[in-house]
Amino acid sequence: MRFRGLRLAAAFLLPMLLAACGSSQLAMPYSPANPPRPVANARPVVAVGAVVDDRRGGREDANWIGTIRGGYGNPIKRLEAPTPVRDVVAQAFRDALGARGLLAASGGGYELRVTIAEFDATQYMRREATAEFRASLVQQPSGRVVWTSQGRSHVVEGGLTLATGIFGDVEELRRTALRAMSEAIDGMLDRPDFAAAIR
């Protein structure tokens, strides 16, 4: 009887464990909490140039973004982008510039070059995500750097009621990561000195 009970418990838990262990590749688009306002007298003059992934946490897997961990800190679920994170961030900057009326289709008067210093998410007791980017705006064709900036956002969500371990939701972790990425980008592109640099 006891053996039968163990078999039933195993039959119930095994599908959950199999579903929990693995990676989820999810789209990571620019997702601002509020639509950005177009820059006054905006012109499409900024193209996105090279984006360098300099994350310590992403050196082994260029697509990795975050991990949901179990009670002992063991990795249970992974959040990955379908493309390398450098491409995700490049597209996010393009979308952010486009929303402000600044994106040049190609060969703009300025090139925005970005380094990803940090972009990761984790869920253990709480859900957290950090995005940190360094950017320089280079005038073309002179190559003169006319603006530099660093943007960082650290988002913490959840509490005692947060579903953890195998019950943790990768989609929720994704939303937290997207919020951090978008906030960091907006914090840079909404600076008055950025708008002044391209006038």
C-alpha positions in Angstrom: 0.0 0.0 0.0 2.8 2.3 0.9 4.7 1.4 -2.3 1.5 2.2 -4.3 1.3 5.6 -2.6 4.9 6.4 -3.5 4.2 5.4 -7.1 1.2 7.7 -7.3 3.3 10.6 -5.8 6.0 9.9 -8.3 3.6 9.8 -11.2 2.2 13.2 -10.1 5.5 14.9 -9.4 7.6 13.5 -12.4 5.8 15.6 -15.1 6.2 18.7 -13.0 9.9 18.1 -12.5 10.5 17.4 -16.1 8.6 20.5 -17.1 10.6 22.5 -14.5 14.0 21.5 -15.6 14.9 23.2 -18.8 15.2 26.4 -20.8 12.6 28.7 -22.2 13.5 30.9 -25.2 11.2 33.9 -25.2 11.1 37.1 -27.2 12.7 40.1 -25.5 11.3 43.3 -27.1 11.7 46.8 -25.9 8.7 47.2 -23.5 8.5 50.7 -21.9 6.0 51.1 -19.1 4.8 54.3 -20.8 5.2 55.0 -24.5 8.1 57.5 -24.9 7.3 60.9 -26.3 8.9 61.9 -29.6 11.8 64.3 -29.2 11.0 67.9 -30.2 12.1 68.6 -33.8 13.2 65.0 -34.0 15.1 63.9 -37.2 15.9 60.3 -38.1 19.7 60.7 -37.7 20.9 58.0 -35.3 21.8 54.5 -36.4 22.7 51.7 -33.9 26.2 50.5 -34.4 28.2 47.8 -32.7 26.7 46.3 -29.5 29.3 44.4 -27.4 28.2 41.9 -24.8 30.6 42.3 -21.9 28.5 40.5 -19.2 30.3 38.3 -16.8 27.1 36.2 -16.4 26.7 35.6 -20.1 30.1 34.6 -21.3 29.3 30.9 -21.5 25.9 31.3 -23.2 25.3 34.4 -25.4 21.5 33.9 -25.2 21.2 33.4 -21.5 19.3 36.1 -19.5 18.2 34.5 -16.2 17.6 31.6 -13.9 14.9 30.5 -11.5 16.5 28.7 -8.5 15.2 26.1 -6.0 15.4 26.2 -2.3 19.1 25.3 -2.2 20.1 27.8 -4.9 20.1 25.0 -7.5 19.1 26.2 -11.1 15.7 24.9 -12.1 14.5 27.0 -15.0 16.4 29.1 -17.5 15.3 32.2 -19.4 17.0 32.6 -22.7 16.5 34.9 -25.7 16.0 33.3 -29.1 19.0 35.3 -30.4 22.2 36.5 -28.7 21.6 39.1 -26.1 23.7 41.7 -28.0 21.2 41.4 -30.9 18.3 41.7 -28.4 19.8 44.9 -26.9 20.6 46.3 -30.4 17.0 45.9 -31.5 15.7 47.4 -28.2 17.8 50.5 -28.8 16.5 50.7 -32.4 13.0 50.5 -31.2 13.5 53.1 -28.5 15.1 55.5 -31.0 12.3 54.8 -33.5 9.7 55.6 -30.9 11.4 59.0 -30.4 11.6 59.7 -34.1 15.4 59.5 -34.1 16.2 56.2 -35.8 18.0 56.4 -39.1 17.3 53.5 -41.5 21.0 53.4 -42.4 24.0 55.7 -42.6 22.7 58.3 -40.2 24.7 61.3 -39.1 25.3 59.6 -35.8 26.1 56.1 -34.7 25.2 54.8 -31.2 27.6 52.2 -29.9 26.6 50.2 -26.9 28.4 47.9 -24.4 26.3 45.6 -22.2 27.9 45.7 -18.8 25.2 43.7 -17.1 21.8 42.2 -18.1 20.5 39.3 -16.1 17.6 38.2 -14.0 17.2 35.7 -11.2 14.4 34.4 -9.0 15.1 32.8 -5.6 13.2 34.4 -2.8 12.4 37.4 -4.9 12.4 38.2 -8.6 15.3 40.5 -9.6 16.7 41.9 -12.8 19.5 44.3 -13.6 20.4 46.0 -16.8 23.4 48.2 -17.2 24.5 49.7 -20.5 27.3 52.1 -21.6 26.8 54.1 -24.8 28.7 56.5 -26.9 27.3 58.6 -29.8 29.7 59.0 -32.6 29.4 61.6 -35.3 29.7 60.3 -38.8 31.9 60.4 -40.8 34.3 62.3 -38.6 34.3 59.6 -35.8 34.1 62.2 -33.1 32.4 61.1 -29.9 29.9 63.8 -29.0 28.1 62.1 -26.1 28.6 59.3 -23.6 26.3 57.9 -21.0 25.7 54.9 -18.7 22.2 53.7 -17.8 21.3 51.2 -15.1 18.1 49.8 -13.7 17.7 47.3 -10.9 14.2 45.9 -10.5 13.1 43.8 -7.5 9.6 42.3 -7.4 7.7 39.8 -5.3 7.6 38.8 -1.6 6.4 36.0 0.6 3.6 35.1 -1.7 5.9 34.7 -4.8 5.8 31.3 -6.4 9.3 29.9 -6.2 11.2 26.8 -7.2 9.5 24.6 -9.7 6.4 26.8 -9.4 8.3 29.9 -10.5 7.1 31.4 -13.8 9.6 32.1 -16.5 7.2 34.5 -18.2 7.1 36.6 -15.0 10.9 36.6 -14.9 10.9 37.7 -18.5 8.7 40.7 -17.7 11.0 41.7 -14.9 14.0 41.5 -17.2 12.2 43.5 -19.9 11.3 46.2 -17.4 14.9 46.6 -16.3 16.2 46.7 -19.9 13.6 49.3 -21.0 14.1 51.5 -17.9 17.9 51.5 -18.5 17.5 52.5 -22.1 14.9 55.1 -21.4 17.0 56.6 -18.7 19.8 57.2 -21.2 17.8 58.4 -24.3 15.6 60.7 -22.3 18.6 62.7 -20.9 18.5 66.3 -22.1 22.2 66.1 -23.1 21.4 63.3 -25.6 18.9 65.4 -27.4 21.3 68.4 -27.3 24.1 66.3 -28.8 22.1 65.5 -32.0 20.9 69.0 -32.7 
